[in-house]
Amino acid sequence: MDPLEQNKGFAEQEHADFPLLSDPTKHTADAYGVLGMMRIANRWTFYIGKDGKIQAIDKDVKPATSADDMATTLHQLGVPVR
């Protein structure tokens, strides 16, 4: 739900090579059902295929291992290694 400029800075800092969604209005978070009781988003990762369909959802994101967990899930979904 961070604003675009904050996400850009984070992506540059972390050398992210994938898009991050900015959602300061919370409309998307609400539509995906991730807003908690305090209107704060749960830290879930959605894997969305090129066809726009959700392929997988990780509802147990662990920041310490999230990169490895994402790589594992992408492999399981058949995404080729770069």
Stockholm file with secondary structure:
# STOCKHOLM 1.0

chainA/1-82         MDPLEQNKGFAEQEHADFPLLSDPTKHTADAYGVLGMMRIANRWTFYIGKDGKIQAIDKDVKPATSADDMATTLHQLGVPVR
#=GR chainA/1-82 SS CCCHHHHHHHHHHHTCCSCCCCCTTCHHHHHTTCBCTTSCBCCCEEEECTTSCEEEEESSCCTTTHHHHHHHHHHHTTCCCC
#=GC SS_cons        CCCHHHHHHHHHHHTCCSCCCCCTTCHHHHHTTCBCTTSCBCCCEEEECTTSCEEEEESSCCTTTHHHHHHHHHHHTTCCCC
//
